[in-house]
């Protein structure tokens, strides 16, 4: 079978690091051995400790390369930083005073951020001919609104419209932090501590239900779809006007 490129949403945290290692070594049944891995690190403009994810990736790559005897035993990987701050602003920050009352006054800031990340990954996949995006969402973190069933189902269906397959291959397997740690330790990789940037909105409280999350996505994903269509067609003015500033 011809190998194809694979993209991974890469925060630098333990789940996305373990997902990268499994994909690179071809040790996960749901992940076809890729030709090349694109680690997509998203910038939302609200994060600190900018060097953590790249340092974690570079260390991991060096460790993994020392464990193989032939170059083909390990897929090469490139980490790419993608700015999705304008999308994040348009999806929430610019107009949250208008948006929140529509969904029971619930905090959906992380949902909006993740929508922006997935939209940016779809754009990257189409432009760089990367047909699949793997995401390290896990059942142990299903208390986060962007790691619920409704979010994953709707975002995967949205990406499929543009020919990009989005998968969540470790959602069930990584249902306990000890599983993730064991996978990392088997590869000789760091298994504790965070390699991700620290986001201003991380750990903020939300009581949003799946119904409210679903309504937000049903409202916003058509707009995001128009944005991507304009971007891919080179219609920069129309794309910019989909999410005008809130001032």
ChimeraX attribute file (.defattr): number of C-alpha atoms within 10 A of each C-alpha:
attribute: neighborCount
match mode: 1-to-1
recipient: residues
	/A:1	5
	/A:2	7
	/A:3	10
	/A:4	15
	/A:5	20
	/A:6	25
	/A:7	27
	/A:8	24
	/A:9	24
	/A:10	27
	/A:11	25
	/A:12	22
	/A:13	21
	/A:14	25
	/A:15	25
	/A:16	23
	/A:17	29
	/A:18	26
	/A:19	26
	/A:20	28
	/A:21	22
	/A:22	19
	/A:23	25
	/A:24	27
	/A:25	20
	/A:26	17
	/A:27	13
	/A:28	15
	/A:29	10
	/A:30	13
	/A:31	17
	/A:32	17
	/A:33	24
	/A:34	22
	/A:35	16
	/A:36	19
	/A:37	22
	/A:38	23
	/A:39	24
	/A:40	21
	/A:41	21
	/A:42	22
	/A:43	20
	/A:44	19
	/A:45	14
	/A:46	13
	/A:47	14
	/A:48	12
	/A:49	11
	/A:50	13
	/A:51	11
	/A:52	17
	/A:53	20
	/A:54	20
	/A:55	14
	/A:56	20
	/A:57	22
	/A:58	14
	/A:59	12
	/A:60	20
	/A:61	19
	/A:62	10
	/A:63	14
	/A:64	17
	/A:65	17
	/A:66	8
	/A:67	13
	/A:68	12
	/A:69	9
	/A:70	8
	/A:71	9
	/A:72	11
	/A:73	14
	/A:74	23
	/A:75	20
	/A:76	16
	/A:77	20
	/A:78	14
	/A:79	18
	/A:80	14
	/A:81	13
	/A:82	15
	/A:83	16
	/A:84	21
	/A:85	18
	/A:86	17
	/A:87	25
	/A:88	25
	/A:89	22
	/A:90	21
	/A:91	25
	/A:92	22
	/A:93	18
	/A:94	18
	/A:95	16
	/A:96	18
	/A:97	11
	/A:98	10
	/A:99	18
	/A:100	16
	/A:101	10
	/A:102	13
	/A:103	17
	/A:104	12
	/A:105	16
	/A:106	17
	/A:107	20
	/A:108	24
	/A:109	22
	/A:110	19
	/A:111	21
	/A:112	22
	/A:113	25
	/A:114	20
	/A:115	23
	/A:116	27
	/A:117	24
	/A:118	21
	/A:119	22
	/A:120	19
	/A:121	26
	/A:122	27
	/A:123	20
	/A:124	19
	/A:125	23
	/A:126	15
	/A:127	10
	/A:128	11
	/A:129	14
	/A:130	22
	/A:131	19
	/A:132	24
	/A:133	26
	/A:134	23
	/A:135	22
	/A:136	24
	/A:137	25
	/A:138	22
	/A:139	18
	/A:140	15
	/A:141	16
	/A:142	14
	/A:143	12
	/A:144	19
	/A:145	24
	/A:146	23
	/A:147	20
	/A:148	19
	/A:149	14
	/A:150	18
	/A:151	19
	/A:152	18
	/A:153	13
	/A:154	15
	/A:155	19
	/A:156	17
	/A:157	14
	/A:158	22
	/A:159	21
	/A:160	15
	/A:161	11
	/A:162	16
	/A:163	16
	/A:164	22
	/A:165	18
	/A:166	24
	/A:167	19
	/A:168	17
	/A:169	18
	/A:170	21
	/A:171	18
	/A:172	12
	/A:173	12
	/A:174	21
	/A:175	16
	/A:176	13
	/A:177	15
	/A:178	11
	/A:179	13
	/A:180	22
	/A:181	18
	/A:182	14
	/A:183	20
	/A:184	22
	/A:185	14
	/A:186	9
	/A:187	17
	/A:188	13
	/A:189	21
	/A:190	18
	/A:191	21
	/A:192	13
	/A:193	8
	/A:194	15
	/A:195	22
	/A:196	24
	/A:197	19
	/A:198	15
	/A:199	14
	/A:200	11
	/A:201	12
	/A:202	11
	/A:203	9
	/A:204	11
	/A:205	11
	/A:206	15
	/A:207	14
	/A:208	18
	/A:209	14
	/A:210	15
	/A:211	11
	/A:212	19
	/A:213	21
	/A:214	19
	/A:215	13
	/A:216	20
	/A:217	21
	/A:218	12
	/A:219	10
	/A:220	14
	/A:221	18
	/A:222	12
	/A:223	16
	/A:224	23
	/A:225	17
	/A:226	14
	/A:227	22
	/A:228	20
	/A:229	16
	/A:230	17
	/A:231	16
	/A:232	14
	/A:233	10
	/A:234	11
	/A:235	13
	/A:236	12
	/A:237	10
	/A:238	14
	/A:239	20
	/A:240	16
	/A:241	10
	/A:242	17
	/A:243	19
	/A:244	14
	/A:245	13
	/A:246	11
	/A:247	5
